[in-house]
Amino acid sequence: MKTYFGRIALMAVASLVLVQLTGCVGMDMYKGKKAYDKKDFTTAVEHFKKAAETGDAEAQYYLGRMCFDGNGMPKDSTEAVRWMRMSGEKGYAPAQLIIGVEYYFGGDPERDYGKAAEWFKKAAEQDNPGGHYFMGWIYATGRGVEKDRFKALNSFRLALANGYPVPDHLLTEEGVSRIKSAPVR
């Protein structure tokens, strides 16, 4: 009987510690967003780094954005992609979209339509509107995947249904069949 209650007490203490740790990460994320919204980027970086180091995918995404823009830290596309990749690998759709865009247009990392398609697909599978939109371009142009006008049209329609401002001409079979090149960055 004593062992049973000892285990329950141990589990209770472990649960409290876990709640405390989770609360700290959540608080850092909250404080980071507040600072970011106020354009206090130095404070935002401080809080996002604490949350990101514990594996918070959204915090990693924000650090990536801030590296791309040079807000609160030096502008560094390599470091930005590193943070975005960490976030995207955890399933954070906005980061997956950004990684796809970086592969699609090239730079850092270098252009790779196949990898772009993989990342756009991951974002689209979570109903990310931008993921659907870029999958439309990928399928329409056949860059990184086999060209498929039906899938392109479907992807553009899903993007629109999820709130992405898709031009009308991309919502018809005729419009999709006219696509010859990639969107402009």
C-alpha positions as CSV (number, residue, x, y, z in Angstrom):
1,M,0.0,0.0,0.0
2,K,2.8,2.4,0.9
3,T,4.5,1.8,-2.5
4,Y,1.3,2.5,-4.3
5,F,0.9,5.9,-2.6
6,G,4.6,6.6,-3.1
7,R,4.2,6.1,-6.9
8,I,1.1,8.4,-7.0
9,A,3.0,11.1,-5.1
10,L,5.9,10.8,-7.5
11,M,3.6,11.0,-10.5
12,A,1.9,14.1,-9.0
13,V,5.3,15.8,-8.5
14,A,6.4,14.9,-12.0
15,S,3.2,16.3,-13.4
16,L,3.6,19.6,-11.6
17,V,7.2,20.0,-12.9
18,L,6.0,19.3,-16.4
19,V,3.2,21.9,-16.1
20,Q,5.7,24.4,-14.8
21,L,8.1,23.8,-17.6
22,T,5.3,24.0,-20.2
23,G,4.0,27.2,-18.7
24,C,7.5,28.8,-18.9
25,V,7.8,27.9,-22.6
26,G,4.3,29.2,-23.2
27,M,5.1,32.4,-21.3
28,D,8.2,33.0,-23.4
29,M,6.2,32.5,-26.6
30,Y,3.6,35.0,-25.3
31,K,6.1,37.6,-24.3
32,G,8.0,37.1,-27.6
33,K,4.8,37.7,-29.6
34,K,3.9,40.8,-27.5
35,A,7.4,42.3,-28.0
36,Y,7.3,41.4,-31.7
37,D,4.0,43.1,-32.2
38,K,5.4,46.2,-30.5
39,K,8.4,46.0,-32.8
40,D,10.7,45.5,-29.8
41,F,12.7,42.9,-31.7
42,T,15.6,42.6,-29.3
43,T,13.2,41.5,-26.5
44,A,11.3,39.3,-28.9
45,V,14.5,37.4,-29.9
46,E,15.3,36.9,-26.3
47,H,12.0,35.2,-25.5
48,F,11.7,33.3,-28.8
49,K,15.2,31.9,-28.4
50,K,14.2,30.5,-24.9
51,A,11.1,28.9,-26.4
52,A,12.8,27.7,-29.5
53,E,15.6,26.0,-27.6
54,T,13.0,23.8,-25.9
55,G,11.6,22.8,-29.3
56,D,8.7,25.3,-29.8
57,A,8.1,25.2,-33.6
58,E,6.3,28.5,-33.7
59,A,9.2,30.3,-31.9
60,Q,11.6,28.7,-34.3
61,Y,9.5,30.1,-37.2
62,Y,9.5,33.6,-35.7
63,L,13.3,33.5,-35.3
64,G,13.6,32.4,-38.9
65,R,11.4,35.3,-40.0
66,M,13.5,37.7,-37.9
67,C,16.7,36.4,-39.4
68,F,15.3,36.9,-43.0
69,D,14.3,40.4,-42.2
70,G,17.2,41.4,-39.9
71,N,14.9,42.3,-37.0
72,G,16.6,42.0,-33.7
73,M,19.5,40.1,-35.1
74,P,21.7,40.3,-38.1
75,K,20.1,39.5,-41.5
76,D,21.3,36.0,-42.3
77,S,19.4,33.8,-44.8
78,T,21.4,30.7,-43.9
79,E,20.5,31.0,-40.2
80,A,16.9,31.9,-41.2
81,V,16.6,28.7,-43.2
82,R,18.1,26.7,-40.4
83,W,15.4,28.0,-38.0
84,M,12.6,27.5,-40.5
85,R,13.8,24.0,-41.2
86,M,13.7,23.1,-37.5
87,S,10.2,24.5,-37.3
88,G,9.0,22.9,-40.6
89,E,10.3,19.5,-39.6
90,K,8.1,19.7,-36.5
91,G,5.1,20.2,-38.8
92,Y,4.6,24.0,-38.6
93,A,2.9,24.8,-41.9
94,P,3.9,28.4,-42.2
95,A,7.6,27.4,-41.9
96,Q,7.1,24.6,-44.4
97,L,5.7,27.1,-46.9
98,I,8.6,29.4,-46.5
99,I,11.1,26.6,-47.0
100,G,9.2,25.6,-50.1
101,V,9.4,29.2,-51.4
102,E,13.2,29.3,-50.7
103,Y,13.7,26.1,-52.7
104,Y,11.4,27.3,-55.5
105,F,13.0,30.6,-56.1
106,G,16.6,29.6,-55.1
107,G,19.2,31.6,-53.3
108,D,19.9,30.0,-50.0
109,P,19.2,27.1,-50.3
110,E,19.8,26.7,-54.0
111,R,16.8,26.2,-56.4
112,D,15.4,22.7,-56.2
113,Y,11.9,22.3,-57.6
114,G,11.6,18.7,-56.3
115,K,12.3,19.8,-52.7
116,A,10.1,22.9,-53.1
117,A,7.2,20.5,-54.1
118,E,7.9,18.3,-51.0
119,W,7.7,21.3,-48.6
120,F,4.7,22.9,-50.4
121,K,2.9,19.6,-50.2
122,K,3.5,19.3,-46.4
123,A,2.1,22.8,-45.9
124,A,-0.9,22.0,-48.2
125,E,-1.7,18.8,-46.4
126,Q,-2.4,21.0,-43.4
127,D,-4.7,23.3,-45.5
128,N,-2.1,26.1,-45.6
129,P,-3.5,28.4,-48.3
130,G,-0.1,29.3,-49.6
131,G,0.9,25.6,-49.7
132,H,-2.1,24.9,-51.9
133,Y,-1.4,28.0,-54.1
134,F,2.2,27.0,-54.8
135,M,1.2,23.4,-55.4
136,G,-1.0,24.8,-58.1
137,W,2.0,26.4,-59.8
138,I,4.1,23.3,-59.2
139,Y,1.5,21.1,-61.0
140,A,0.7,23.6,-63.7
141,T,4.4,24.0,-64.7
142,G,5.5,20.5,-64.0
143,R,8.5,21.7,-61.9
144,G,9.4,19.2,-59.4
145,V,6.4,16.9,-60.1
146,E,4.7,15.5,-63.2
147,K,2.6,18.2,-64.9
148,D,-1.1,17.8,-64.0
149,R,-3.6,20.5,-64.9
150,F,-6.4,18.9,-63.0
151,K,-4.3,18.9,-59.8
152,A,-3.2,22.4,-60.5
153,L,-6.8,23.6,-60.8
154,N,-7.8,21.7,-57.7
155,S,-4.9,23.2,-55.7
156,F,-5.7,26.8,-56.8
157,R,-9.4,26.2,-55.8
158,L,-8.3,24.8,-52.4
159,A,-6.1,27.9,-51.9
160,L,-9.0,30.2,-52.6
161,A,-11.3,28.2,-50.3
162,N,-8.7,28.6,-47.6
163,G,-8.5,32.4,-48.0
164,Y,-5.7,32.8,-50.5
165,P,-6.3,35.6,-53.1
166,V,-6.1,33.5,-56.3
167,P,-6.5,35.4,-59.6
168,D,-9.7,34.4,-61.4
169,H,-7.8,33.2,-64.5
170,L,-6.2,30.5,-62.4
171,L,-9.5,29.0,-61.5
172,T,-10.4,27.7,-64.9
173,E,-9.0,24.9,-67.0
174,E,-8.3,27.3,-69.8
175,G,-6.4,29.7,-67.5
176,V,-4.3,26.8,-66.0
177,S,-3.5,25.5,-69.5
178,R,-2.0,28.9,-70.4
179,I,0.6,28.8,-67.5
180,K,4.0,28.5,-69.0
181,S,6.3,29.9,-66.3
182,A,6.6,30.3,-62.5
183,P,5.1,33.1,-60.4
184,V,7.4,36.1,-59.9
185,R,8.9,36.6,-56.5
